[in-house]
Amino acid sequence: MSNFNELISFIRTEVNRDLKRLPIPERPIYLYEPIRFALRGKGKRFRPILVHLAGRANNADPDSLMKIALAVELLHNFTLVHDDIMDNDNMRHGQEAVHFKWDNSTAILAGDGIYAIAQILLSGLPDRANALCRSFNQATLEVCEGQALDKEFENDLSITEDQYLKMIEKKTGSLLGACAEMPATLVGADEEVVNSFDKFGRALGIGFQIHDDLLEIYGNPNVMGKSLGSDIAEGKQTLLVIKARNQFRKEWGDIVGDSDKSNLMEKIRSFFTEKGIEDETKEMAQSYFKSARNSLENIGDLNRDELNEFINLVENRTY
Amino acid sequence: MSNFNELISFIRTEVNRDLKRLPIPERPIYLYEPIRFALRGKGKRFRPILVHLAGRANNADPDSLMKIALAVELLHNFTLVHDDIMDNDNMRHGQEAVHFKWDNSTAILAGDGIYAIAQILLSGLPDRANALCRSFNQATLEVCEGQALDKEFENDLSITEDQYLKMIEKKTGSLLGACAEMPATLVGADEEVVNSFDKFGRALGIGFQIHDDLLEIYGNPNVMGKSLGSDIAEGKQTLLVIKARNQFRKEWGDIVGDSDKSNLMEKIRSFFTEKGIEDETKEMAQSYFKSARNSLENIGDLNRDELNEFINLVENRTY
């Protein structure tokens, strides 16, 4: 294992340890049991890892970085708990979603509580609390906007690639932008550097999401199958579907409209590959990762090695 | 109209004007239309008014006070939008509740967005952002705890007065405590003064809620009626019900268990009056208002006249 992978693994362990150590009370059980449960899920902790790496590039204080890292991970989990209600997703991070294990009311309140705890953590930062609080909450509002667009796009067959990209920038990119930018804000970096970190994180986030769309289709042929195929046939939006629908309307309609649903996922997969949609989508992901690397060129003489390695890691992930 | 009533009316108008002026975008419609709708409701604006009055006593900067006042009103509205989903309440502030006019997903996201906007407002404060952010979010978490207890207490016939009082302190008192305390925190008042403002607000909030329980039963005999009577028979918890159940278990059980539901509300009302529960509850509310006045004795040589008048106003309200 390379030094970099060891570093990532070390940071993840530290983040998980400090997440477990958060002083979350026992009672009221109705509030805190589901919160503890949600935070126990097997998240990849990409966001807090990015905070730490961006913080290392900025020579930021590790204790303050950990507060930001945990706040960001809590924010992410708060949005997931609520999104899972809205999207009726029953599994999350290898365990039942909160609204599925308990009920909607419990999950609404658990999400609210997680967000409040995140902000209490942030308020413990010694410096530049205003600017950090603003970044954090503007990112939250943008994530909400992204989720709103996602809901608006449901079953809308006229969505363009640009609209989809705007949606994932808000839903995923804005928070990764905040993860990359907040450590620079913490140390009082120039506005231009702060903006470059934000751009880097946003591009990384968009690339991450497009890569996710690809992994969902090609990632693990054994696990994939019926449910994804029918989700897609029923109008689930991914970049590949939008490309298929807009470039090959008739042929695509024939596939998803076919009453014979046998091997549907295999047919969709082959279609994407044969029509060049798989390659086109891969190239788009690559272009966002490239754009993330370019933004890192503008962070002055800070060491960007670990951040570039992190881009590689995201770009090459297979799970 | 007294000068004080004119002052309250003036502050309410200013708060409503600035709420309308909040730079809330048009799109995504899915997010911002319900947010604008929720903020248009006819709330009494007690909380932002309390912020301004406590701020006047502390000679705090009016612009900063308005940011805190709006943030607090937004926070209150965020919790109402989510509570209305959890409690299945269909009306709020004289209009349809968001989840009822749209759906649960819309209301969850609208509440989240309102909370984020509140925090962005707070992050615009020039001074002591950390401490204010902490107060604000600790109050939020306590409101969540109060709502959690409220859910735990549903249909639990063993709830005691003390448990109920603890619940309403968290659900209502904590936020009024923050409203009263944040202006003192803003001007850097001594910890003892800050704590006295918090205690004053909490006692006021508990008194407010008990008074609300009384108003619900005795406030407007023409409007009240069938639905409240059956809510109570079905286990809705108020201080009066808990007293009736715990002091007169058999007789109370006979009333709410009676298959003849005619004039149920009148029977409940007479029972509370004849058994002395009405008077006992009034005395408890008075004792909390008195305790609020006592806490104001500890705010040094600040002018407490308007805050005492505000207690009178809350104590004597009939709507």
Interface residues (C-beta under 8 A of the other chain):
Chain A: P28 I29 Y30 L31 T79 H82 I85 M86 N104 S105 T106 I108 L109 G111 D112 G113 Y115 A116 I117 Q119 I120 L122 S123 G124 L125 A129 N130 A131 C133 R134 F136 N137 Q138 T140 L141 C144 E145 Q147 A148 L149 K151 E152
Chain B: P28 I29 Y30 L31 Y32 T79 H82 I85 M86 N104 S105 T106 I108 L109 G111 D112 G113 Y115 A116 I117 Q119 I120 L122 S123 G124 L125 A129 N130 A131 C133 R134 F136 N137 Q138 T140 L141 C144 E145 Q147 A148 L149 K151 E152
